[in-house]
Amino acid sequence: MALFPKFRKIFQRPDPVSRVGARRPTSATPAGDEAREDTLRARLAEDPNDVEAFRALADLVRRRADGPHPAEDPLTPADDAETAEQERARRGDLAVWSLAEELAGHPRAWYPLVELARLSVGEDHEQAVRRLVNAHERDPEGHALAHGLGVLRDAGRPAEALSLGTGHWRAREHDPEVGRHLVLSALEAGRPDEAERHLSAIDLHPDQKKVAELRGELRAALDAAADHTQA
């Protein structure tokens, strides 16, 4: 069974929001992790978009999903070892998927939707993009949009990042990181003229200190792309 159809079968609906701050007792919880998990869940109950807390808790649930495993046998065939590693990665993804779905039930949660999109973009692209759009609609400041464009770029889909970002970016209001991703997406898609337009649009944002920092980085990227084209 493919991984993400299995996700849909196992996780039909998010857990109630009231469970976000509660640790689920399990014999697989490593000793000493209980207090840290409780702290992270409390932070996420307060702010489901606490990226640092989510990533730390995701690392914890991945380790738990990996669980105890025997020491590597040097006589194990390479293909069997690779299959075992893939299975561990699958279990970890399932655990993070469960966590993200749980947190996505909060009406203000956008980062968990971004994580669900990241996990599914390779096998269920249309649904992943819908999750990114939903995440953006929950965040008027543009942080969700910036993270979403990063998901699409990491998946090797810069043209789709451009489509999503251009349709939703408000340069004066949104985090300038959206503009950075759009400039880099345009370069990755082979559209230098579009990259120049997005770079100019970043100047509209009122945080001119951050704009200046980004402009230096992005101008260097544009110049490097131009040099590569001329070479």
MITORVO-84763 format. One line per 5 residues: for each residue x, y, z of N, C-alpha, C. Coordinates in Angstrom, 1 decimal. Example, Ala and Ser with C-alpha at 12.3 -4.5 7.8 and 13.67 -1.06 7.14 Angstrom:
BEGIN
13.2 -5.7 7.8 12.3 -4.5 7.8 13.2 -3.3 7.8  12.8 -2.2 7.1 13.7 -1.1 7.1 12.9 0.0 7.9;
% end
This chain:
BEGIN
0.9 -1.2 0.0 0.0 0.0 0.0 0.9 1.2 0.0  0.6 2.2 -0.8 1.4 3.4 -0.9 1.3 4.2 0.4  2.3 5.0 0.7 2.4 5.6 2.0 1.2 6.5 2.3  0.9 7.4 1.4 0.0 8.5 1.7 -1.5 8.0 1.6  -1.8 7.1 0.7 -3.2 6.5 0.9 -3.3 5.8 2.3;
-2.2 5.3 2.8 -2.2 4.7 4.2 -2.5 5.8 5.2  -1.8 7.0 5.0 -2.1 8.1 5.9 -3.6 8.4 5.9  -4.2 8.4 4.7 -5.6 8.8 4.7 -6.5 7.7 5.4  -6.1 6.5 5.3 -6.8 5.4 5.9 -6.7 5.5 7.4  -5.5 5.7 7.9 -5.3 5.7 9.3 -5.8 7.0 10.0;
-5.6 8.1 9.4 -6.0 9.4 10.1 -7.1 10.0 9.3  -8.3 9.6 9.6 -9.5 10.1 8.9 -9.8 11.5 9.4  -9.6 11.9 10.6 -9.9 13.2 11.1 -9.0 13.5 12.2  -8.8 14.9 12.4 -7.8 15.3 13.5 -8.4 15.0 14.9  -7.5 14.8 15.8 -7.9 14.6 17.2 -8.5 15.9 17.7;
-9.3 15.9 18.8 -9.9 17.1 19.4 -8.8 18.0 19.8  -9.0 19.3 19.7 -8.0 20.3 20.0 -7.6 20.2 21.5  -8.5 19.8 22.3 -8.2 19.7 23.7 -7.1 18.7 24.1  -6.8 17.8 23.2 -5.7 16.8 23.4 -4.4 17.3 23.1  -4.3 18.5 22.4 -3.0 19.0 21.9 -2.0 19.1 23.1;
-2.4 19.6 24.2 -1.5 19.8 25.3 -1.2 18.6 26.2  -1.8 17.5 25.9 -1.8 16.4 26.7 -0.9 15.3 26.1  0.1 14.8 26.9 1.0 13.7 26.5 0.2 12.4 26.5  0.5 11.6 25.5 -0.2 10.3 25.4 0.7 9.3 26.0  0.4 8.7 27.2 1.3 7.8 27.9 1.6 6.6 27.0;
2.8 6.1 26.9 3.2 5.0 26.1 4.5 4.4 26.6  4.5 3.1 26.6 5.8 2.4 27.0 6.9 2.7 26.1  6.7 3.3 24.9 7.7 3.6 24.0 8.4 4.9 24.3  7.8 5.7 25.2 8.4 7.0 25.5 9.7 6.8 26.2  10.8 7.4 25.6 12.1 7.2 26.3 12.1 7.9 27.6;
12.8 7.3 28.6 12.9 7.8 29.9 13.5 9.2 29.8  12.9 10.2 30.5 13.4 11.5 30.6 12.8 12.4 29.5  12.1 11.9 28.6 11.4 12.7 27.5 10.0 13.2 27.9  9.5 12.6 29.0 8.1 13.0 29.4 7.9 14.5 29.7  8.8 15.0 30.5 8.7 16.4 30.9 8.9 17.3 29.6;
9.9 17.0 28.8 10.1 17.8 27.6 8.9 17.7 26.7  8.3 16.5 26.5 7.1 16.4 25.7 6.0 17.3 26.2  5.8 17.2 27.5 4.7 18.0 28.2 4.9 19.5 27.9  6.2 19.9 28.0 6.5 21.3 27.8 6.2 21.7 26.4  6.6 20.9 25.4 6.4 21.2 24.0 4.9 21.3 23.7;
4.2 20.3 24.2 2.8 20.2 23.9 2.0 21.4 24.5  2.5 21.9 25.7 1.9 23.1 26.3 2.1 24.3 25.5  3.3 24.4 24.9 3.6 25.5 24.0 2.8 25.5 22.8  2.6 24.3 22.2 1.8 24.2 21.0 0.3 24.4 21.3  -0.2 24.0 22.5 -1.5 24.3 22.8 -1.8 25.8 22.9;
-0.8 26.5 23.3 -0.9 28.0 23.4 -0.7 28.6 22.0  0.2 28.1 21.2 0.5 28.6 19.9 0.8 27.5 18.9  -0.2 27.0 18.2 0.0 25.8 17.3 1.0 26.1 16.2  1.4 27.4 16.0 2.3 27.8 15.0 3.7 28.1 15.5  4.0 27.6 16.7 5.3 27.7 17.3 6.2 26.7 16.5;
6.9 27.2 15.5 7.7 26.3 14.6 8.8 25.6 15.4  9.5 26.3 16.3 10.6 25.6 17.0 10.0 24.5 17.9  8.9 24.7 18.6 8.3 23.7 19.4 7.8 22.5 18.5  7.2 22.8 17.4 6.7 21.7 16.5 7.8 20.9 16.1  8.9 21.5 15.6 10.0 20.7 15.1 10.7 19.8 16.2;
10.8 20.4 17.4 11.3 19.6 18.5 10.5 18.5 18.9  9.1 18.7 18.9 8.2 17.6 19.2 8.2 16.6 18.1  8.3 17.0 16.8 8.4 16.1 15.7 9.6 15.2 15.8  10.7 15.8 16.2 11.9 15.0 16.4 11.7 13.9 17.5  11.0 14.3 18.5 10.8 13.4 19.6 9.9 12.2 19.2;
8.8 12.5 18.5 7.9 11.5 18.0 8.5 10.6 17.0  9.4 11.2 16.2 10.2 10.3 15.2 11.1 9.3 15.9  11.8 9.8 16.9 12.6 8.9 17.7 11.8 7.8 18.3  10.7 8.1 18.9 9.8 7.1 19.5 9.3 6.2 18.5  8.9 6.6 17.3 8.4 5.7 16.2 9.5 4.8 15.8;
10.7 5.3 15.8 11.9 4.4 15.4 12.0 3.3 16.4  11.9 3.6 17.6 11.9 2.6 18.7 13.2 1.8 18.8  13.3 0.9 19.7 14.5 0.1 19.9 14.7 -0.8 18.7  15.9 -0.9 18.1 16.1 -1.8 17.0 17.5 -2.5 17.2  17.6 -3.7 16.7 18.9 -4.4 17.0 20.0 -3.7 16.3;
21.2 -4.0 16.8 22.4 -3.4 16.2 22.5 -3.9 14.8  23.1 -3.1 13.9 23.2 -3.5 12.5 24.1 -4.7 12.3  23.6 -5.6 11.6 24.3 -6.9 11.3 25.2 -6.7 10.1  26.5 -6.8 10.2 27.4 -6.5 9.1 27.2 -7.5 7.9  26.5 -8.6 8.2 26.2 -9.6 7.2 24.9 -9.4 6.5;
24.1 -8.4 7.0 22.8 -8.1 6.4 23.0 -7.6 5.0  22.3 -8.2 4.0 22.4 -7.7 2.6 22.1 -6.2 2.6  22.8 -5.5 1.6 22.6 -4.0 1.5 21.1 -3.7 1.2  20.5 -4.5 0.4 19.1 -4.1 0.0 18.2 -4.3 1.2  18.4 -5.3 2.1 17.6 -5.5 3.3 17.8 -4.3 4.2;
19.1 -3.8 4.4 19.4 -2.7 5.2 18.7 -1.4 4.7  18.6 -1.3 3.4 18.0 -0.1 2.8 16.5 -0.2 3.1  15.9 -1.4 3.0 14.5 -1.5 3.2 14.1 -1.2 4.7  15.0 -1.7 5.6 14.8 -1.4 7.0 14.8 0.1 7.3  15.8 0.8 6.6 15.9 2.3 6.8 14.6 3.0 6.3;
14.2 2.5 5.1 13.0 3.1 4.5 11.8 2.9 5.4  11.7 1.7 6.1 10.6 1.4 7.0 10.6 2.3 8.2  11.8 2.6 8.7 12.0 3.5 9.9 11.5 4.9 9.5  11.9 5.3 8.3 11.6 6.7 7.8 10.0 6.8 7.7  9.4 5.7 7.2 8.0 5.7 7.0 7.3 5.8 8.3;
7.8 5.0 9.3 7.1 5.1 10.7 7.3 6.5 11.2  8.4 7.1 11.0 8.7 8.5 11.5 7.7 9.5 10.8  7.5 9.4 9.5 6.6 10.2 8.8 5.2 10.1 9.3  4.8 8.8 9.5 3.4 8.6 10.0 3.2 9.2 11.4  4.3 9.2 12.2 4.1 9.8 13.6 4.0 11.3 13.5;
4.8 11.9 12.6 4.8 13.4 12.4 3.4 13.8 11.8  3.0 12.9 10.8 1.7 13.2 10.2 0.6 13.2 11.3  0.6 12.3 12.2 -0.4 12.2 13.2 -0.4 13.5 14.1  0.8 13.9 14.4 1.0 15.1 15.2 0.5 16.3 14.5  0.8 16.4 13.2 0.4 17.6 12.5 -1.1 17.6 12.3;
-1.7 16.5 12.0 -3.2 16.4 11.9 -3.9 16.8 13.2  -3.3 16.4 14.3 -3.8 16.7 15.7 -3.8 18.2 15.8  -2.7 18.9 15.5 -2.6 20.3 15.7 -3.4 21.1 14.7  -3.5 20.6 13.5 -4.2 21.3 12.4 -5.7 21.5 12.8  -6.2 20.8 13.8 -7.6 21.0 14.2 -7.8 22.3 14.8;
-6.8 23.0 15.3 -6.9 24.3 15.9 -7.2 25.3 14.8  -8.2 26.2 15.0 -8.6 27.1 13.9 -7.6 28.1 13.5  -6.6 28.4 14.3 -5.5 29.3 14.0 -4.3 28.6 13.4  -4.3 27.3 13.4 -3.1 26.6 13.1 -2.8 26.6 11.6  -1.7 27.1 11.2 -1.2 27.1 9.8 0.0 26.3 9.6;
0.9 26.3 10.6 2.2 25.5 10.4 1.9 24.0 10.3  1.0 23.5 11.1 0.8 22.0 10.9 0.3 21.7 9.5  -0.5 22.6 8.9 -1.0 22.3 7.5 0.2 22.4 6.6  1.2 23.2 6.8 2.4 23.3 6.0 3.1 21.9 6.1  3.2 21.4 7.3 3.9 20.1 7.5 3.2 19.0 6.8;
1.8 19.0 6.9 1.1 18.0 6.1 1.3 18.1 4.6  1.4 19.3 4.1 1.7 19.5 2.7 3.1 19.0 2.4  4.1 19.3 3.2 5.4 18.8 3.0 5.5 17.3 2.9  4.8 16.6 3.8 4.8 15.2 3.8 4.1 14.6 2.6  3.1 15.3 2.1 2.3 14.7 1.0 2.6 15.2 -0.4;
3.4 16.2 -0.5 3.6 16.9 -1.8 4.1 15.9 -2.9  4.9 14.9 -2.5 5.4 14.0 -3.5 4.4 13.0 -4.1  3.4 12.7 -3.3 2.4 11.6 -3.7 1.0 12.1 -3.9  0.7 13.3 -3.3 -0.7 13.8 -3.5 -0.5 15.3 -3.6  0.0 15.7 -4.8 0.4 17.1 -5.0 -0.8 18.1 -4.9;
-1.9 17.8 -5.5 -3.0 18.7 -5.5 -3.5 18.9 -4.1  -3.6 17.9 -3.3 -4.1 18.0 -1.9 -3.0 18.8 -1.1  -1.8 18.6 -1.4 -0.7 19.4 -0.7 -0.9 20.9 -1.0  -1.1 21.2 -2.2 -1.3 22.7 -2.6 -2.6 23.2 -1.9  -3.6 22.4 -1.8 -4.8 22.9 -1.1 -4.5 23.2 0.4;
-3.7 22.3 1.0 -3.3 22.6 2.4 -2.5 23.9 2.5  -1.6 24.1 1.5 -0.9 25.3 1.6 -1.7 26.6 1.4  -2.7 26.5 0.6 -3.7 27.6 0.4 -4.4 27.8 1.7  -4.9 26.7 2.3 -5.6 26.8 3.6 -4.8 27.4 4.7  -3.5 27.0 4.7 -2.6 27.6 5.7 -2.4 29.1 5.5;
-2.3 29.5 4.3 -2.1 30.9 4.0 -3.4 31.7 4.4  -4.6 31.1 4.2 -5.8 31.8 4.6 -5.9 32.0 6.1  -5.2 31.2 6.9 -5.2 31.3 8.3 -4.2 32.3 8.9  -3.4 32.8 8.0 -2.2 33.7 8.5 -2.2 34.9 7.7  -2.7 36.1 8.2 -2.7 37.3 7.4 -1.3 37.9 7.3;
-0.3 37.5 8.0 1.1 38.1 7.9 2.0 37.5 6.9  1.6 36.4 6.3 2.4 35.8 5.2 3.4 34.8 5.5  3.5 34.5 6.8 4.5 33.5 7.2 4.2 32.1 6.6  2.9 31.8 6.7 2.5 30.5 6.1 2.8 30.4 4.6  2.5 31.5 3.9 2.8 31.6 2.5 4.3 31.4 2.2;
5.1 32.0 3.0 6.6 31.9 2.8 7.0 30.4 3.1  6.5 29.8 4.1 6.9 28.4 4.4 6.3 27.5 3.2  5.1 27.8 2.8 4.5 27.0 1.7 5.3 27.1 0.4  5.8 28.3 0.1 6.7 28.4 -1.1 8.0 27.6 -0.9  8.5 27.6 0.3 9.7 26.8 0.5 9.4 25.3 0.3;
8.2 24.8 0.7 7.9 23.4 0.5 7.9 23.1 -1.0  7.3 23.9 -1.8 7.2 23.7 -3.2 8.6 23.8 -3.9  9.4 24.7 -3.4 10.8 24.8 -4.0 11.6 23.6 -3.6  11.5 23.1 -2.3 12.2 21.9 -1.9 11.8 20.7 -2.7  10.5 20.7 -3.1 10.0 19.6 -3.9 10.3 19.7 -5.4;
11.1 20.7 -5.8 11.5 20.9 -7.1 10.4 21.4 -8.0  9.5 22.2 -7.5 8.4 22.7 -8.2 8.4 24.3 -8.2  9.4 24.9 -8.7 9.5 26.4 -8.6 8.4 27.1 -9.3  8.0 26.5 -10.5 6.9 27.2 -11.2 5.6 27.2 -10.5  5.3 26.2 -9.7 4.1 26.1 -8.9 4.2 27.0 -7.7;
5.4 27.2 -7.2 5.7 28.1 -6.1 5.4 29.5 -6.6  5.8 29.8 -7.8 5.5 31.1 -8.4 4.0 31.4 -8.6  3.3 30.4 -9.0 1.9 30.5 -9.2 1.2 30.8 -7.9  1.5 30.0 -6.9 0.9 30.2 -5.6 1.3 31.5 -5.0  2.5 31.9 -5.0 3.0 33.1 -4.4 2.4 34.4 -5.1;
2.5 34.4 -6.5 2.1 35.5 -7.2 0.6 35.8 -7.0  -0.2 34.7 -6.9 -1.6 34.9 -6.7 -2.0 35.4 -5.3  -1.1 35.3 -4.3 -1.5 35.6 -2.9 -0.6 36.6 -2.2  0.5 36.9 -2.8 1.4 37.8 -2.1 0.9 39.3 -2.1  1.0 39.9 -0.9 0.7 41.3 -0.7 2.0 41.9 -0.2;
2.8 42.5 -1.1 4.2 42.9 -0.8 4.3 43.9 0.4  3.3 44.7 0.5 3.3 45.7 1.6 3.0 45.1 3.0  2.3 44.0 3.0 1.8 43.5 4.3 2.5 42.2 4.7  2.9 41.4 3.7 3.4 40.0 4.0 4.9 40.1 4.4  5.3 39.0 5.1 6.7 38.8 5.5 7.5 38.9 4.2;
8.6 39.7 4.2 9.4 39.8 3.0 10.0 38.4 2.5  10.0 37.4 3.4 10.5 36.1 3.0 9.7 35.6 1.8  8.4 36.0 1.7 7.6 35.5 0.6 8.3 36.0 -0.7  8.7 37.3 -0.7 9.4 37.8 -1.9 10.7 37.1 -2.2  11.4 36.8 -1.1 12.7 36.1 -1.3 12.4 34.8 -2.1;
11.4 34.0 -1.6 11.1 32.7 -2.2 10.7 32.9 -3.7  9.9 34.0 -3.9 9.5 34.2 -5.3 10.6 34.6 -6.2  11.6 35.4 -5.8 12.7 35.7 -6.6 13.5 34.4 -6.9  13.8 33.6 -5.9 14.5 32.4 -6.1 13.8 31.4 -6.9  12.5 31.3 -6.7 11.7 30.4 -7.5 11.7 30.8 -9.0;
11.7 32.1 -9.3 11.7 32.6 -10.6 13.1 32.2 -11.3  14.2 32.4 -10.5 15.5 32.0 -11.0 15.5 30.5 -11.3  15.0 29.7 -10.4 15.0 28.2 -10.5 14.2 27.8 -11.7  13.1 28.6 -12.0 12.3 28.3 -13.2 12.8 28.8 -14.5  14.0 29.5 -14.4 14.5 30.1 -15.6 13.8 31.3 -16.1;
13.3 32.2 -15.1 12.6 33.4 -15.5 13.2 34.6 -14.8  14.4 35.0 -15.3 15.1 36.1 -14.7 14.4 37.4 -14.7  13.6 37.7 -15.7 12.9 39.0 -15.8 11.8 39.0 -14.7  11.2 37.9 -14.4 10.2 37.8 -13.4 10.9 37.9 -12.0  12.0 37.4 -11.9 12.8 37.5 -10.6 13.1 39.0 -10.3;
13.5 39.7 -11.4 13.7 41.2 -11.2 12.5 41.9 -10.7  11.3 41.6 -11.3 10.1 42.2 -10.9 9.7 42.0 -9.4  9.9 40.7 -9.0 9.6 40.4 -7.6 10.6 41.1 -6.7  11.9 41.2 -7.1 12.9 41.9 -6.3 12.5 43.3 -6.1  12.0 44.0 -7.1 11.6 45.4 -7.0 10.4 45.5 -6.1;
9.5 44.5 -6.2 8.3 44.6 -5.3 8.6 44.5 -3.9  9.7 43.8 -3.5 10.0 43.7 -2.1 10.2 45.0 -1.5  10.7 46.0 -2.2 10.9 47.3 -1.7 9.7 48.0 -1.1  8.5 47.5 -1.5 7.3 48.1 -1.0 7.1 47.8 0.5  7.7 46.8 1.1 7.5 46.4 2.5 8.1 47.5 3.4;
7.4 47.8 4.5 7.8 48.9 5.4 9.1 48.6 6.2  9.4 47.3 6.4 10.6 46.9 7.1 11.8 47.0 6.2  12.3 48.2 6.1 13.4 48.5 5.1 14.7 47.9 5.5  14.9 47.6 6.8 16.1 47.0 7.3 16.2 45.5 6.7  15.1 44.8 6.9 15.0 43.5 6.4 15.1 43.4 4.9;
14.4 44.4 4.2 14.4 44.5 2.8 15.9 44.7 2.3  16.6 45.5 3.0 18.0 45.8 2.5 18.8 44.5 2.7  18.6 43.7 3.7 19.4 42.5 3.9 19.0 41.5 2.8  17.8 41.4 2.5 17.4 40.5 1.4 17.8 40.9 0.1  17.8 42.2 -0.2 18.2 42.7 -1.5 19.6 42.4 -1.8;
20.5 42.4 -0.8 21.9 42.1 -1.1 22.0 40.6 -1.5  21.4 39.7 -0.8 21.4 38.3 -1.1 20.8 38.0 -2.4  19.7 38.6 -2.7 19.0 38.3 -3.9 19.6 38.9 -5.2  20.2 40.1 -5.0 20.9 40.7 -6.1 22.1 39.8 -6.5  22.8 39.3 -5.5 23.9 38.4 -5.8 23.5 37.2 -6.5;
22.3 36.6 -6.2 21.8 35.4 -6.8 21.4 35.8 -8.3  20.8 36.9 -8.5 20.4 37.3 -9.9 21.7 37.5 -10.7  22.7 38.2 -10.2 23.9 38.4 -10.9 24.6 37.1 -11.3  24.6 36.2 -10.3 25.2 34.9 -10.5 24.5 34.1 -11.6  23.2 34.2 -11.6 22.4 33.5 -12.7 22.6 34.2 -14.1;
22.8 35.5 -14.1 23.1 36.2 -15.4 24.5 35.7 -15.9  25.5 35.7 -15.0 26.8 35.2 -15.4 26.8 33.8 -15.9  26.0 33.0 -15.3 25.9 31.6 -15.7 25.3 31.5 -17.1  24.3 32.3 -17.4 23.6 32.3 -18.7 24.6 32.8 -19.8  25.4 33.8 -19.5 26.3 34.3 -20.5 27.5 33.5 -20.7;
27.8 32.6 -19.7 29.0 31.7 -19.9 28.9 30.7 -21.0;
% end
